[in-house]
Amino acid sequence: MFDFISENIIGIVGYGASICMVLGYLPQLIHTVRTRKTDDIAMGTFLLMGIGGLLFAINGWLTGNWPLLLCNMLTTAMSAIIFGIKMYNDHFSNKK
C-alpha cells in the first residue's frame, strides 16, 4: 500500500510523531511535579493513557518499531509519574 513512500520518509514521520507525543506530555508533567496540584487531573485519563502507552511500547518492541517503542516508554513513564502524584494527593487529601 505504501510502496510509493520511501522508508526514510516513514521513519521521519515516525520520529516526528514520537517527538510530538513526548513534548505533549512534558508541560503537564513539569507542572504537576513543580506544583503537586492534581485536583483538575482526571485519574482515569492518565491511567488509561499509561496503559495504552505501555501496550504500544510492547507493540513497538515486538515489531521492531523503534520510534513507537521509545515514544511510548517515555509517555508511559510520564503518565505513571503524574498518576502516582495524583494517587498520593487523593489518598492524603481524604485523610485530612
C-alpha positions as CSV (number, residue, x, y, z in Angstrom):
1,M,0.0,0.0,0.0
2,F,2.8,2.4,0.9
3,D,5.2,1.2,-1.8
4,F,5.4,4.7,-3.2
5,I,6.6,6.2,0.1
6,S,10.3,5.6,0.9
7,E,11.3,4.0,4.1
8,N,13.2,7.2,5.1
9,I,10.0,9.3,4.9
10,I,8.2,6.8,7.0
11,G,11.0,6.9,9.6
12,I,11.0,10.7,9.7
13,V,7.2,10.7,10.2
14,G,7.5,8.1,13.0
15,Y,10.2,10.0,14.8
16,G,8.3,13.3,14.3
17,A,5.2,11.8,15.8
18,S,7.3,10.5,18.8
19,I,8.7,13.9,19.5
20,C,5.3,15.5,19.4
21,M,3.8,12.9,21.7
22,V,6.6,13.3,24.3
23,L,6.5,17.1,24.1
24,G,2.7,16.9,24.5
25,Y,3.1,15.2,27.9
26,L,6.0,17.3,29.1
27,P,4.2,20.5,30.1
28,Q,1.7,18.6,32.3
29,L,4.5,16.6,33.9
30,I,6.5,19.7,34.7
31,H,3.5,21.5,36.1
32,T,2.4,18.5,38.2
33,V,5.9,17.9,39.6
34,R,6.5,21.5,40.4
35,T,3.2,22.4,41.9
36,R,2.0,19.0,43.1
37,K,-1.5,20.2,42.2
38,T,-3.6,17.4,40.7
39,D,-7.2,18.5,41.5
40,D,-8.1,19.1,37.9
41,I,-6.5,16.0,36.5
42,A,-8.7,13.1,35.6
43,M,-7.2,10.0,37.2
44,G,-8.8,7.7,34.6
45,T,-7.3,9.6,31.8
46,F,-3.7,9.2,33.0
47,L,-4.3,5.6,34.0
48,L,-5.6,4.7,30.6
49,M,-3.0,6.7,28.7
50,G,-0.3,5.0,30.7
51,I,-1.7,1.5,30.0
52,G,-2.1,2.4,26.3
53,G,1.4,3.7,26.2
54,L,2.7,0.5,27.8
55,L,0.8,-1.6,25.3
56,F,2.1,0.5,22.4
57,A,5.7,0.2,23.8
58,I,5.3,-3.6,23.8
59,N,3.9,-3.5,20.3
60,G,6.9,-1.3,19.2
61,W,9.3,-3.8,20.8
62,L,7.7,-6.8,19.2
63,T,7.6,-5.3,15.8
64,G,11.0,-3.6,16.0
65,N,9.4,-0.2,15.5
66,W,11.9,2.0,17.5
67,P,10.0,5.3,17.3
68,L,6.9,3.6,18.7
69,L,8.9,1.9,21.4
70,L,10.9,4.9,22.6
71,C,8.0,7.4,22.4
72,N,5.7,5.1,24.4
73,M,8.3,4.2,27.0
74,L,8.7,7.9,27.7
75,T,5.0,8.7,27.7
76,T,4.2,5.7,29.9
77,A,6.8,6.9,32.4
78,M,5.4,10.4,32.4
79,S,1.8,9.1,32.8
80,A,3.0,6.9,35.7
81,I,4.6,9.9,37.5
82,I,1.5,12.1,37.1
83,F,-0.8,9.2,38.1
84,G,1.4,8.5,41.1
85,I,1.3,12.1,42.3
86,K,-2.5,12.1,41.7
87,M,-3.0,8.9,43.7
88,Y,-0.8,10.3,46.6
89,N,-2.7,13.6,46.7
90,D,-6.1,11.9,46.5
91,H,-5.2,9.5,49.3
92,F,-3.8,12.1,51.7
93,S,-6.4,14.7,50.9
94,N,-9.1,12.2,52.2
95,K,-7.2,11.8,55.5
96,K,-7.3,15.5,56.4
